[in-house]
Amino acid sequence: MEDVVVSILETLTKALVREAIFQYGIGDQVDGLTVELRRMKAFLRDADRIRDSGHITENLVQEIGDLACKAEDIVETFVLQALQRKRRGFMGRLTNYAGLILQLRGRHEVGRRIEGISNQLGAIARGKVVYDLPQRSHGGETASSRVQRLREMRRTSPLEVERDLVGIEEKANSLKQSLMDGEGEFSVVSVVGMGGVGKTTLIKKVYNEDGIKLHFNYFDWVCVSQTYSMIELLCDMIIKVVGSTVDIQNKSEQLLKEDLHKNLSRRRYLIVLDDMWDISAWVCIREALPDVKNGSRVVITTRNEDLAKMVERNTIHVLKPLPYKESWELLCKKAFVKNNGSCPEYLRETGHGIVERCGGLPLALVVIGGLLSTKLVSEDIKRASEWKKTLDGFSHYQDRGEVRISEILSLSYFDLPNYLKPCFLYLSAYPEDFKISRTKIVQLWVSEGFIEKRGDEILEDVAEDYLEELASRSMIQVESVSLTGRIKSCVVHDLMRDMCLKKAGEHNFLGLVAGEDSMPSQKTRRLAFHQGMDVHVVSNPSKIRSFLFFSQSMRPSVSKSCLHYAKLVRVLLLENIVLKCPLNEVGSLVLLRCLSFRGSSIRGEIPKSIRALQHLEVFDMRPGHFTYDTICKSLKSSWSLELPSLRHFYANALLESVQPMHLKAGTSRSLQTLWGVWSGIIREPLSNFSQLRKVGIKDEDGEINEIYGSIGDVQCLRFLSLWSNVGVVHNLEAVSRPPLALEKLLLRGKLGRVPSWFGRLPNLTKLLLWWSELDEEGFSKLQELPQLKFLELRYRAYVGKEMHCIVGGFPRLQHLEIWGLEELEEWRRLEEGSMACLQFLQIYRCGKLRMLPQGLEHVPTLQRVKCSGFGDEFSGRVLDDAPHHLWRKTISDDHSREWKRVAL
């Protein structure tokens, strides 16, 4: 409930609200409420830290939480009507300010209702010593030490999850043998074990091994889970194997099975079906999997051994909990990251007690180890006390000597600092096994008001620290990491998600609507929908602050009636759905902070009324997979985007081309993202938006070059994408000073002379060039980039006949893709030390290229080379002639050749 209190306090400090309070003469009542709200916040913060404070405190927390929600409704309704009154113009406001109060049933009704809340809180305070609970927190960590720890976490990178694997090698080797040995017939391998025992972790380790990558030529990982849609699963699998969404719309389940069967029939595939609960799911998928006697395999993970026994041609691997020695090793690795897993003597006895209570379950050990790793008090006595508290916490969750992992995971939730709890509970909105984007979740947390201001830092940076702290505590699992070491996406383990969802429901924080039988509490403040919205679920939409829709493949619909009465909503996530109501309904939600209809089908136009959303921070109109659905009937005249709170704007360039818009000077100077816009939208220098980090601009008329003069003034710029017509020249020399913070650059269009500073950009890790027409001099500049790890050259990006890699060139390059370099005939021998870190090379449609460069076979880090679309004279003999025990070659049906390094 503390997040509700913080939100009200934040609202009451806004200039518009203070103006209305003054005009309506309710300052005394509001000031009194503010005092009680601050006391409320302190009480809730302390009470939430004390797990064993008894039913009295729990009841008080619930009672105060309900009052906080009532206060929030009163204050935000007041703000809403003040904003609506302001929108009627200056003369309308002068006519009668009392009109607002009359709408609230009398001139003094607002003041009386606020005063009533304060009186109820005062009565609670007088009846109980509410605001003086004993300070029995688990941390005692100061704000400054917390910030320092978060910064150290970034440097030490807690994302290296593979290093924490214990006791898995023998199991992995056995599983690998089952996948690779035997005859060529199709077969299934099942991994069975209780939740949290490490089934998915084991499969991931084997799935990513070099030997497996050599043996199979197609891979797919499918999360089945308890609430699956067979059509969605089949669509996702077809999209992966075909590489597009062509011809899958509106097909029946049977036709989708036939399509998948056809496309897999010429591949030796390895498909993982993770977390299967129902044998009928396997029966349906099995029909779509061909058996062409080529050694294809399917891996199933399940908690149900009886289910595994029903699967034909099945080898079953049963995972048991870790033995005690390995359990101790795993706990220490997680708890003592900076001490190489070495446990001090004075913590050993308590640590062994904790290991016993985890019952050998890796998930429990990892989560508790992550919790213990945060106990960084300097004195040994205090640290021992903190560990003892954790051990004592287990005594509440023992049932006849058996481990109840859901309750063990609850310990990690109770130990979270207060600033992380709402962030963690928010993850319950996502579907099971959903890949959560760092960028999206960070923006949502900021829009919800969960992120505390920390000095001069941008809120999004603070939010990223929060996400990394959840990762370090093993509350989330990192799915992918960027080239700069930041989390790109994460998932929540299904057991952790179950606990998260339970806590979110208990606190009326968030309710989940996942089917017809779902009925969240009518007190809940946020609703997440995993299918279409059923109107009966929302009997009181005026209480809802967030509507979150998640659909990965199918497209549920949302009707007008669902949003008409939700006037206090702050977050509206309408992605990949069919929106049946016109967007002018959205334009009346004047308290909205986040609006996203990315990839959705929309009826009507983008209304000018959206300009009234003065609190809007995130506006996302990007097209999704089904681009043609997102183009709606448009206005013929242009309109201005003037949103003073805007932080992230993602345009739909296809839509913008028929409904022109432009940024006005009143747009927020806090703008960080400006993506997918036509160059004409920008009517002032980029330097006016000093916080910009991500810029993506498209151009048809050559206006893009007017932007270069101000790029160097945007010193926070991390990602720049400039798309223009093939004939337009990108004039890098017009950049006043180099954008030193730049990490990723995409340029589509011809490059002029590459300036000398380009090769010295200190943070550029990813570079994509299309139609650049670089000569040898320009290509040499690229080789000087000190941190470049990913390079893609496409469609005449380089026009030289010869390619020469200089001594020590591309010192950090790991990934190189060359596409459509039509003039390239010879790639000269790699000089000593050139591309010393290269891991993957792909060459596609370079028809004149005669051979791979000499010396490539000696690059020690190189793992994989793929060539396709080459001419008849092309030779790969530098790898063909390499010893067979080092390199293995395969030729696909499309005549592409692939060489993979054999693991030694």
Salt bridges, closest charged atoms under 4 A:
GLU2 OE2 - ARG45 NH2 2.72
ASP3 OD2 - ARG526 NH2 3.08
GLU10 OE1 - ARG593 NH2 2.86
ASP31 OD1 - ARG18 NH2 3.83
GLU36 OE2 - ARG39 NH1 3.32
ASP46 OD1 - ARG49 NH1 3.65
ASP48 OD2 - LYS421 NZ 2.91
ASP52 OD1 - ARG136 NH2 3.95
GLU58 OE1 - HIS55 ND1 3.64
ASP66 OD2 - LYS523 NZ 3.59
GLU72 OE1 - ARG525 NH2 2.49
GLU72 OE1 - ARG545 NH2 3.70
GLU72 OE2 - ARG570 NH2 2.26
ASP73 OD1 - ARG525 NH2 2.92
ASP73 OD2 - LYS543 NZ 2.84
ASP73 OD1 - ARG545 NH2 2.53
GLU76 OE1 - ARG545 NE 2.97
GLU76 OE2 - ARG570 NH2 2.75
GLU109 OE1 - ARG112 NH2 2.95
GLU141 OE2 - ARG149 NE 2.73
GLU152 OE1 - LYS338 NZ 2.57
GLU160 OE1 - ARG163 NH1 3.55
ASP164 OD2 - LYS334 NZ 3.51
GLU169 OE2 - LYS205 NZ 3.27
GLU209 OE1 - LYS176 NZ 3.09
GLU209 OE2 - LYS205 NZ 3.92
ASP220 OD1 - LYS240 NZ 3.01
GLU253 OE2 - LYS257 NZ 3.29
ASP259 OD2 - LYS251 NZ 2.61
GLU287 OE1 - LYS257 NZ 2.94
ASP291 OD2 - LYS293 NZ 3.84
ASP291 OD2 - ARG313 NH1 2.76
GLU329 OE2 - LYS333 NZ 4.00
GLU345 OE1 - ARG348 NE 3.42
GLU386 OE2 - LYS389 NZ 3.81
ASP392 OD1 - LYS388 NZ 2.91
ASP399 OD1 - ARG400 NH1 3.07
GLU407 OE2 - ARG404 NH2 3.29
ASP415 OD1 - LYS375 NZ 2.39
ASP415 OD2 - ARG473 NH1 3.18
GLU448 OE1 - ARG526 NE 3.28
GLU452 OE2 - ARG45 NH2 3.50
GLU452 OE1 - ARG146 NH2 3.97
GLU457 OE2 - ARG151 NH2 3.53
GLU457 OE2 - ARG454 NE 2.74
GLU460 OE1 - ARG647 NH2 2.84
GLU460 OE2 - HIS648 NE2 2.94
ASP461 OD2 - ARG693 NH2 2.74
ASP461 OD1 - ARG718 NH2 3.85
GLU464 OE1 - ARG154 NH2 3.71
GLU464 OE2 - ARG438 NE 3.63
GLU464 OE2 - ARG486 NH2 2.83
ASP465 OD1 - ARG154 NE 2.80
ASP465 OD2 - ARG454 NH2 2.40
GLU469 OE2 - ARG149 NH2 3.09
GLU469 OE2 - ARG473 NE 3.45
GLU479 OE1 - LYS204 NZ 3.56
GLU479 OE2 - LYS435 NZ 3.89
ASP494 OD2 - ARG303 NH2 2.60
ASP494 OD1 - HIS493 ND1 2.88
ASP534 OD2 - HIS536 ND1 3.28
GLU575 OE2 - LYS440 NZ 2.82
GLU585 OE1 - LYS560 NZ 3.93
GLU585 OE2 - HIS564 ND1 2.79
ASP620 OD2 - LYS440 NZ 3.68
ASP620 OD2 - ARG622 NH2 2.68
ASP629 OD2 - ARG555 NH1 3.02
GLU642 OE1 - LYS664 NZ 3.68
GLU684 OE1 - ARG669 NH2 3.38
ASP713 OD1 - ARG737 NE 3.75
GLU733 OE2 - ARG753 NH1 2.99
GLU743 OE1 - ARG486 NH1 3.68
GLU773 OE1 - LYS750 NZ 3.85
GLU777 OE2 - LYS781 NZ 3.86
GLU792 OE2 - ARG794 NE 2.91
GLU802 OE1 - ARG828 NH2 2.95
GLU817 OE2 - HIS815 NE2 2.75
GLU823 OE2 - ARG796 NH1 3.60
GLU823 OE1 - LYS848 NZ 3.86
GLU825 OE1 - ARG850 NH1 3.73
GLU831 OE2 - HIS804 NE2 3.28
GLU857 OE2 - HIS858 NE2 3.26
ASP880 OD2 - LYS889 NZ 3.44
GLU898 OE2 - ARG864 NE 2.30
